[in-house]
Amino acid sequence: EGTLKGFVKSGKISEHDALIGRKLGHVLTGGDKGGPFTAVDEQYLLDIEREVFVSLAGEQKSIDRIEYMLKKGKPLRN
């Protein structure tokens, strides 16, 4: 989280990039059930991955990025 804030502050990534990073980190670390010594099952990871994907797909900035990529063939940094 702190690294993402630093990247936003320095202009290396956008707030939306940071949101994506936080959500990705949530999935990769096992979500609410994960911990340093706690294993989570594959189905749980797939479930939270889907939740995060659907959540991000509903964000206007994600929609803008998808549309821009389809129209221009290059990423939008918003």
C-alpha positions as CSV (number, residue, x, y, z in Angstrom):
1,E,0.0,0.0,0.0
2,G,2.7,2.4,0.9
3,T,4.7,1.8,-2.3
4,L,1.5,2.4,-4.4
5,K,0.9,5.7,-2.6
6,G,4.5,6.7,-3.3
7,F,4.2,5.8,-7.0
8,V,1.0,7.9,-7.2
9,K,2.6,10.8,-5.4
10,S,5.6,10.7,-7.8
11,G,3.3,10.5,-10.8
12,K,4.6,7.1,-11.9
13,I,1.1,5.6,-11.7
14,S,-2.5,6.9,-11.6
15,E,-5.0,6.6,-8.8
16,H,-6.7,4.0,-10.9
17,D,-3.5,2.0,-11.3
18,A,-3.1,2.0,-7.5
19,L,-6.7,0.8,-7.1
20,I,-5.9,-2.1,-9.5
21,G,-2.7,-2.8,-7.6
22,R,-4.5,-2.9,-4.3
23,K,-7.2,-5.3,-5.6
24,L,-4.6,-7.5,-7.2
25,G,-2.6,-7.6,-4.0
26,H,-5.8,-8.6,-2.1
27,V,-6.2,-11.6,-4.4
28,L,-2.6,-12.6,-4.5
29,T,-2.4,-12.6,-0.7
30,G,-5.4,-14.8,-0.2
31,G,-8.1,-12.1,0.4
32,D,-9.7,-11.9,3.8
33,K,-8.8,-15.5,4.6
34,G,-5.1,-15.3,3.7
35,G,-2.2,-14.8,6.1
36,P,1.5,-15.5,6.3
37,F,0.9,-19.1,7.6
38,T,-2.7,-19.6,6.3
39,A,-3.4,-21.5,3.1
40,V,-6.5,-20.9,1.1
41,D,-8.1,-23.2,-1.4
42,E,-8.0,-22.7,-5.1
43,Q,-11.8,-22.2,-5.4
44,Y,-11.7,-19.4,-2.9
45,L,-8.9,-17.7,-4.9
46,L,-10.9,-18.1,-8.1
47,D,-14.0,-16.6,-6.4
48,I,-12.2,-13.5,-5.1
49,E,-10.4,-13.1,-8.5
50,R,-13.8,-13.1,-10.2
51,E,-15.2,-10.6,-7.7
52,V,-12.3,-8.2,-8.2
53,F,-12.5,-8.5,-12.0
54,V,-16.2,-7.8,-12.0
55,S,-15.7,-4.9,-9.6
56,L,-13.0,-3.3,-11.7
57,A,-14.9,-3.9,-14.9
58,G,-17.7,-1.7,-13.5
59,E,-15.4,1.2,-12.8
60,Q,-15.8,4.0,-15.4
61,K,-12.0,4.4,-15.7
62,S,-11.6,0.7,-16.5
63,I,-14.4,1.0,-19.1
64,D,-12.6,4.1,-20.6
65,R,-9.3,2.1,-20.7
66,I,-11.0,-0.9,-22.5
67,E,-12.7,1.4,-25.1
68,Y,-9.5,3.3,-25.7
69,M,-7.5,0.2,-26.2
70,L,-10.1,-1.2,-28.7
71,K,-10.2,2.1,-30.6
72,K,-6.5,3.2,-30.5
73,G,-4.6,-0.1,-29.9
74,K,-2.6,1.4,-27.1
75,P,-3.2,1.8,-23.3
76,L,-4.9,4.8,-21.8
77,R,-3.2,6.1,-18.6
78,N,-6.1,7.6,-16.6
